[in-house]
Amino acid sequence: MSNALSVDDAPQPPKVLSTPLEISSNLRQLLESHDPLIITFHERSQRFQSYLVDLDRDSNMIALDEMIPRDGERYLMAGEPFRVEGFHEGVRIAWESNGQLKIDESGGSRCYRGALPDEVVYHQRRNAFRAALKLAQLVNVNLDGEKLKAPISGKLLDISATGCKLRFDGDITGSLQLGQVYDRFSADLPFGKMTAPVELRYLHFEEKISTTFAGVRFHNMSGLVQRQVERFVYQLQREARRFDKDDI
């Protein structure tokens, strides 16, 4: 069981895309899916969130949404080099800054416009089966660590060998920081509690339902916890297949 899952989860070697057609078609996936982007400046440790809000291959232009927190705009306007990183369905899509971006408020909202990147790294990081939990079977989770003032409790929505998606009541976005590692994440799995450090990769508050969704990646898991996760994923995978057969 463990070996099979490990093979499925083996990372693929990264590809470097260099033609405008390849680059624009892959960035368009980030744009259309509204996938969050993480911006990091080369000389700074802080991470900033943004989104791709416009792309035009004919004019060789992209636009990024206003950064969160907005402090990053100072570094952007100062011309500091930066890296942009996004994830789309398990694929890491990343690129380096290509010239300075300019602030544009002509559309009624603030964005940063600049040239299409010269190269984009496309990296299939995860082939793992991602198992979704049924609403009646959602697992309790707890996010804690030195970087948090107080633990945050929520529910596990889905899980793979490399990470999971979480749900929290209310708006907790002010308490969490993208890219931060939280060293005490726990989940009440059916056969016992698992505890591991996690890195926050996605954060979104859905105002209509007053719910925050988060995506985390397991960070430096022990062998024991890895086996716990694989066992749970395998169990959910088996149940899903059984229900599929029942539907047929």
Helices and strands as residue ranges (DSSP letters): H 2-8, E 15-17, H 20-33, E 37-41, E 47-50, E 52-56, E 61-65, H 72-77, E 82-88, E 91-96, E 102-104, E 111-115, E 120-124, E 131-132, G 135-137, E 139-144, E 152-159, E 163-169, G 173-175, E 181-189, E 192-206, G 207-209, E 211-218, H 223-247
